[in-house]
Amino acid sequence: MTAMVQDTSSRSRWLAFGVLCAVQLMVIIDTSIVNIALPSIQASLGFSQANLGWIANAYTIAFGGLLLLSGRLGDLIGRKNMFMAGLAVFTASSLLCGVAVNQAMMIIGRAIEGAGAAMAAAVVIGMIVTIFRDHKEQAKAIAGFSFVAAAGGTIGILAGGLLTQEISWRWVFFINLPIGVAAILFAIPLVAADRGLGLRAGADFLLAAILFGAAEPAAMDLLPALAPLLSIARSRNFISVLQEVTRPQ
């Protein structure tokens, strides 16, 4: 009886891991799959060559700028809650991009998509570590996750070319809908809920805002000037943590 329970528990953990890997794969594929469809999107929506880059930049800026903040918010409200919210945002924004009829709609959709991707991806490693307490299983899971992440770019290129050529560029976004909905439905029962620290523990929004600005390609030349602000933000975070640790119980 005990062996049967342990086998069921192990199966549930690996099924939950499969859901996390599927979402991570979808997020990574989305970066490369869209790049293949850019010429078709440009012709359909009338993007100029100068503005075409914003289809990719809107996604990467939102993703890179919100990744750390999303990880912290996952600690505060619970990783599963953040993961599910990010997955829902990513799936809905993929639909928005797929039905885009003008440039603004596409760029806004891509920015929201990047934000959803950051929300989901930021907590995946933490969830894997929580699911697998045994060090050997943990090592296997992280190795498998790393393989999936590495394969995502190549799969995206192949899938992007196939979908764009055989169907339509819109399907590079629509393909996320069945995957996203299935991941949500499977994650609800399979991924265990966790209790966050609570919003009162706080998040460093100043540091997040600086990092979000630094993710903008044009801001790279301003990084030396941003260094003092980063130091201030880190100092504020250190002071808040120190006050929390030394506060009388």
Secondary structure, DSSP 8 states (H G I E B T S, - for coil): -HHHHHHHHHHHHHHHHHHHHHHHHHHHHHHHHHHHHHHHHHHHHT--HHHHTHHHHHHHHHHHHHHHHHHHHHHHH-HHHHHHHHHHHHHHHHHHHHT--SHHHHHHHHHHHHHHHHHHHTTHHHHHHHH--SHHHHHHHHHHHHHHHHHHHHHHHHHHHHHHHHT-TTHHHHTHHHHHHHHHHHHHHHS-------GGG---HHHHHHHHHHTSGGGGGGHHHHHHHHHHHHHHHHHHHHHHHHS--
